[in-house]
């Protein structure tokens, strides 16, 4: 979900309005002790404009 929100913020927000439980699950997973530790760690590679999950304004309708 993080990758989709980064790459296609408008489209993802629009789609998740129809599926609020998906975002609720995403929020619960990110709060899991080990997942939260990873997300806060230096091991997590940040999003950037050269990877697959970059912002695609021309596709974000």
Secondary structure, DSSP 8 states (H G I E B T S, - for coil): -HHHHHH-HHHHHHHHHH-HHHHHHHHHHHHSHHHHHHHHSTTS----SSSSS---TTT--
